[in-house]
């Protein structure tokens, strides 16, 4: 489209801004005065408008191309208080099945950036060895594997800052700038996430049991895939993998990249909640279809239906070495905390994930023994990935406090 090129792009964006300020927002406000006309009766008018603004901002780049430049895996982007490091590739840690998928997709392990965010007032230097008993959050950002960044200036970094603010035992968060699918398809991001984990364990010196994988949306999908690789391949003598992490923190996880949860327009959350969320994952959504196809690359759409590394919540997922579908997919996974918004389109698939993990690991308060390893927090009227948005209160603060309680409960 011509609006992807200057000066038409700038003119189009200016017109969209004027139209939004003087037409859309007044109309949205007027139509939200009756509570019964709001996506959620409990929402204040301000939230109705903010959610619709987020949805508009998500849609605009599909018409105009990128609106602002985003840091990528190609360089450490400078900035105030940016603590960037280069993370070395780890081809020596790649074994089956990751090696097979990498060969099919023709992707290799590469050197990538990572970023540290320290707690306010901390005296830590970049890459300091861990203090005795120190835990660290290893963060993987969301964005449909197609956009967003691990850089501290990215909107998603507000999650890391929120966790640091609400936990006593976490002093820093490390985020990996994995390759987006536009640069390389699956399993490139998984190769990069593996490199980041190796950096934390073998370069910085953290014990795996003191590392918490945290991911939001697609980042939670990646965190699950990395945990699965470490769990399933830990006995492979051809590689010396670090042990699995101590815990998983999954925020609005995108756990089914297929449409196994999205086929009934009257029943499925992808349709029920499409007006109360800014994400649209229905089969008719061209943007999501494009993101998934780009991410899957040569593996094709069938992988989204059956591959446990890609869609662990798919209704058609296949367990390795078994010619049937089953719910026993999470044996030996670490303790896990899952966050879900009650107004998000991913609601059904996240509940399936919770059910499967609880069945395998036990549901409870995240205690250290084998019972009750899965905890979850549901904010009834919250949207997808709501911890990103500082205006999404009181749900955001309430959830961060619950996460802090869960994290700090496992202090030695």
MOTA-V128937 format. One record per residue. RES is the residue in one small letter. SS is DSSP state (helix for helix, strand for strand, loop for the rest). PHI is phi in whole degrees, -180 to 180 (NA if undefined). OMEGA is omega in radians with two decimals (none if undefined). Layout:
res: (RES,RES)
ss: (SS,SS)
phi: (PHI,PHI)
omega: (OMEGA,OMEGA)
This chain:
res: (x,x,x,x,x,x,x,x,x,x,x,x,x,x,x,x,x,x,x,x,x,x,x,x,x,x,x,x,x,x,x,x,x,x,x,x,x,x,x,x,x,x,x,x,x,x,x,x,x,x,x,x,x,x,x,x,x,x,x,x,x,x,x,x,x,x,x,x,x,x,x,x,x,x,x,x,x,x,x,x,x,x,x,x,x,x,x,x,x,x,x,x,x,x,x,x,x,x,x,x,x,x,x,x,x,x,x,x,x,x,x,x,x,x,x,x,x,x,x,x,x,x,x,x,x,x,x,x,x,x,x,x,x,x,x,x,x,x,x,x,x,x,x,x,x,x,x,x,x,x,x,x,x,x,x,x,x,x,x,x,x,x,x,x,x,x,x,x,x,x,x,x,x,x,x,x,x,x,x,x,x,x,x,x,x,x,x,x,x,x,x,x,x,x,x,x,x,x,x,x,x,x,x,x,x,x,x,x,x,x,x,x,x,x,x,x,x,x,x,x,x,x,x,x,x,x,x,x,x,x,x,x,x,x,x,x,x,x,x,x,x,x,x,x,x,x,x,x,x,x,x,x,x,x,x,x,x,x,x,x,x,x,x,x,x,x,x,x,x,x,x,x,x,x,x,x,x,x,x,x,x,x,x,x,x,x,x,x,x,x,x,x,x,x,x,x,x,x,x,x,x,x,x,x,x,x,x,x,x,x,x,x,x,x,x,x,x,x,x,x,x,x,x,x,x,x,x,x,x,x,x,x,x,x,x,x,x,x,x,x,x,x,x,x,x,x,x,x,x,x,x,x,x,x,x,x,x,x,x,x,x,x,x,x,x,x,x,x,x,x,x,x,x,x,x,x,x,x,x,x,x,x,x,x,x,x,x,x,x,x,x,x,x,x,x,x,x,x,x,x,x,x,x,x,x,x,x,x,x,x,x,x)
ss: (loop,helix,helix,helix,loop,loop,loop,helix,helix,helix,helix,helix,helix,helix,helix,helix,helix,helix,helix,helix,helix,helix,helix,helix,helix,helix,helix,helix,helix,helix,helix,loop,loop,loop,helix,helix,helix,loop,loop,loop,loop,loop,loop,loop,helix,helix,helix,helix,helix,helix,helix,helix,helix,helix,helix,helix,helix,helix,helix,helix,helix,helix,helix,helix,loop,loop,loop,loop,loop,loop,loop,loop,loop,loop,loop,loop,loop,loop,loop,loop,loop,loop,strand,strand,strand,strand,strand,loop,loop,loop,helix,helix,helix,loop,loop,loop,loop,helix,helix,helix,helix,helix,helix,helix,helix,loop,loop,loop,loop,loop,loop,strand,strand,strand,strand,strand,strand,strand,loop,loop,loop,loop,loop,loop,loop,loop,loop,loop,loop,loop,loop,loop,loop,loop,strand,strand,strand,strand,strand,strand,loop,loop,loop,loop,loop,loop,loop,loop,loop,loop,loop,loop,loop,loop,loop,loop,helix,helix,helix,helix,helix,helix,helix,helix,helix,helix,loop,loop,loop,strand,strand,strand,strand,strand,strand,strand,loop,loop,loop,loop,loop,loop,loop,loop,loop,loop,loop,helix,helix,helix,helix,helix,helix,helix,helix,helix,helix,helix,helix,helix,helix,helix,helix,helix,loop,loop,loop,helix,helix,helix,strand,strand,strand,strand,strand,strand,loop,helix,helix,helix,helix,helix,helix,helix,helix,helix,helix,helix,helix,helix,helix,helix,loop,loop,loop,loop,loop,loop,loop,loop,loop,loop,loop,loop,loop,loop,strand,strand,strand,strand,strand,loop,loop,loop,loop,loop,loop,loop,loop,loop,loop,loop,loop,loop,loop,loop,loop,loop,helix,helix,helix,helix,loop,loop,loop,loop,loop,loop,loop,loop,loop,loop,loop,loop,loop,helix,helix,helix,helix,helix,helix,helix,helix,helix,helix,helix,helix,helix,helix,loop,loop,helix,helix,helix,helix,helix,loop,loop,loop,loop,loop,loop,loop,loop,loop,loop,loop,strand,loop,loop,loop,loop,loop,loop,strand,loop,loop,loop,loop,loop,loop,loop,loop,loop,strand,strand,strand,strand,strand,strand,strand,loop,loop,loop,loop,loop,helix,helix,helix,helix,helix,helix,helix,helix,helix,helix,helix,helix,helix,helix,helix,loop,strand,loop,loop,loop,loop,loop,loop,loop,loop,loop,loop,strand,strand,strand,strand,strand,strand,loop,loop,loop,loop,loop,loop,helix,helix,helix,loop,loop,loop,loop,loop,loop,helix,helix,helix,helix,helix,helix,helix,helix,helix,helix,helix,helix,helix,helix,loop,loop,loop,loop)
phi: (NA,-66,-73,-83,-121,-75,-88,-64,-61,-62,-65,-63,-66,-64,-66,-63,-63,-63,-63,-68,-67,-106,-124,-63,-62,-60,-68,-59,-64,-60,-74,-99,-61,-73,-60,-67,-93,-82,-56,-135,-60,-76,-72,-72,-58,-59,-71,-55,-68,-64,-64,-69,-66,-61,-61,-63,-66,-73,-82,-55,-60,-68,-94,-105,83,-56,-89,-129,-71,-116,-56,-134,-73,-82,-159,-82,-80,-74,165,-60,58,-85,-108,-97,-139,-91,-111,-73,-66,-129,-60,-70,-102,-99,-136,-64,-91,-61,-64,-66,-67,-64,-66,-63,-84,58,-116,-126,-72,-134,-75,-139,-83,-141,-134,-101,-122,-101,-62,-56,86,-71,-101,-69,-100,-63,76,-57,-62,-66,-75,-55,76,-71,-104,-136,-97,-104,-101,-124,-76,-89,125,60,62,-120,-155,72,-152,-84,-64,-61,-82,-72,-55,-67,-62,-63,-65,-59,-66,-66,-65,-61,-70,-107,-123,-85,-89,-105,-104,-160,-127,-113,-120,-104,-90,-67,-69,-75,-66,-67,-91,-165,-80,-52,-105,-57,-61,-70,-60,-69,-63,-63,-63,-63,-68,-60,-60,-64,-81,-97,-101,-79,107,-74,-72,-52,-68,-100,-107,-110,-74,-126,-149,-117,56,-63,-64,-69,-59,-67,-61,-64,-65,-66,-60,-62,-61,-68,-73,-74,-110,-68,-95,-74,-76,-78,-134,-113,-73,-62,-65,-60,-71,-77,-162,-123,-125,-113,-109,46,-65,-84,-107,-141,-84,-87,-111,-67,-105,-127,-104,-106,-66,-98,-117,-74,-64,-62,-100,-59,-109,-65,-86,-107,-139,-96,-98,-130,-108,-63,-55,-81,-79,-66,-65,-66,-59,-67,-60,-65,-61,-66,-66,-73,55,-65,-67,78,-64,-61,-65,-67,-77,-119,-78,-67,-77,-100,-135,-66,-101,-59,-70,-114,-62,-112,-81,-59,66,-134,-90,-165,-92,-158,-103,-91,-117,-124,-58,72,-69,-73,-60,-139,-122,-118,-112,-138,-93,-73,-115,-97,-68,-84,-52,-63,-69,-68,-65,-64,-60,-59,-62,-68,-68,-64,-63,-83,-113,96,-107,176,-106,73,-73,-76,-80,-74,-95,66,-83,-113,-121,-147,-130,-114,-97,-55,-115,-93,-90,-62,56,-67,-68,-68,-99,-66,-84,-83,-115,-89,-59,-62,-64,-62,-69,-63,-65,-65,-64,-60,-63,-64,-65,-72,-66,-100,-65,-67)
omega: (-3.08,-3.12,3.06,-3.05,3.10,0.07,-3.07,3.14,-3.13,3.13,-3.13,-3.14,3.09,3.12,3.09,3.12,-3.14,-3.12,-3.14,-3.10,-2.98,3.13,-3.03,-3.05,3.07,3.13,3.11,-3.14,-3.13,-3.09,-3.13,-3.13,3.03,-3.12,-3.12,3.13,3.14,3.09,3.05,-3.09,-3.10,-3.06,2.92,-3.13,-3.13,3.13,3.08,-3.10,-3.11,3.12,3.13,3.06,3.10,3.13,3.12,-3.14,3.07,-3.08,-3.04,-3.11,3.09,3.11,-2.99,-2.93,-3.09,-3.14,3.07,3.12,-3.12,3.06,-3.10,-3.12,-3.04,-3.09,2.97,-3.11,-3.12,3.10,3.14,3.09,3.10,-3.12,-3.08,3.08,3.01,3.14,-3.09,3.07,-3.11,3.12,-3.13,3.14,-3.07,3.12,3.14,0.10,-3.11,-3.14,-3.14,3.14,3.11,3.10,3.13,-3.10,-3.12,3.05,-3.13,3.07,-3.12,3.06,-3.05,3.09,2.96,-3.07,3.06,2.94,-3.10,3.07,3.14,-3.14,-3.13,3.09,-3.11,2.97,-3.08,3.07,3.09,3.03,-3.09,2.99,-3.13,3.11,-3.09,3.02,-3.13,3.05,3.05,-2.97,3.05,-2.98,3.06,-3.11,3.07,-3.06,-3.01,-3.10,-3.01,-2.98,3.04,-3.06,-3.13,3.11,-3.12,3.14,-3.07,3.11,3.09,3.07,-3.14,-3.13,3.10,3.11,3.12,-3.11,-2.99,3.07,3.11,-2.98,3.13,3.13,-3.07,3.12,3.06,-3.12,-3.10,3.13,-3.10,-3.14,3.05,-3.04,3.06,3.10,-3.14,-3.09,3.01,0.19,-3.09,-3.12,3.14,3.05,-3.13,3.11,3.08,3.11,3.12,3.12,3.09,3.11,-3.12,-3.07,-2.96,3.08,-3.13,3.05,3.10,2.97,3.10,-3.12,3.13,-3.12,3.08,3.01,3.07,3.10,3.07,3.09,3.11,3.08,3.06,3.03,3.14,3.11,3.09,-3.13,3.14,3.09,3.14,-3.14,-3.12,3.12,-3.02,-3.04,-3.05,3.14,3.12,-3.07,3.14,3.12,3.09,-3.12,2.96,3.06,3.08,-3.11,3.14,-3.05,3.06,3.05,-3.00,-3.06,-3.08,-3.02,3.00,-2.94,3.11,-3.13,3.02,3.08,-3.09,3.09,-2.90,-3.01,-3.10,-3.07,-3.14,-3.01,-3.00,-3.10,3.12,3.07,-3.12,-3.00,-3.08,3.12,-3.14,-3.12,3.10,3.10,3.09,-3.08,3.14,3.12,-3.13,-3.11,-3.10,-3.09,3.14,3.10,3.13,-3.14,-3.10,3.14,3.13,3.14,-3.08,3.11,-3.08,3.13,3.06,-3.02,3.14,3.14,3.12,-3.14,-2.89,-3.02,-3.07,3.10,-3.07,-3.10,-3.10,3.10,3.12,3.09,-3.09,-3.09,-3.10,3.08,-3.11,3.07,3.11,-3.09,3.10,3.04,-3.08,3.13,-3.09,-3.03,-2.92,3.10,3.07,3.05,3.12,3.10,-2.93,3.04,-3.09,3.11,3.12,3.05,-3.08,3.13,-3.06,-3.07,3.13,-2.98,-3.05,-3.11,3.10,3.10,3.05,3.11,3.12,-3.12,-3.11,-3.13,3.12,3.14,-3.10,-2.96,-3.07,-3.14,-3.11,-3.04,3.09,-3.13,-2.98,-3.10,-3.02,-3.10,3.06,-3.09,-3.12,3.03,3.08,-3.14,3.12,3.05,-2.90,-3.06,-3.09,-3.12,3.12,3.02,-2.99,3.11,3.08,-2.94,-3.09,3.12,-3.07,-3.10,0.18,-3.02,-3.08,-3.12,3.13,-3.13,3.12,3.08,3.11,3.09,3.12,3.11,3.14,-3.14,-3.04,3.10,-3.11,3.09,3.14,none)
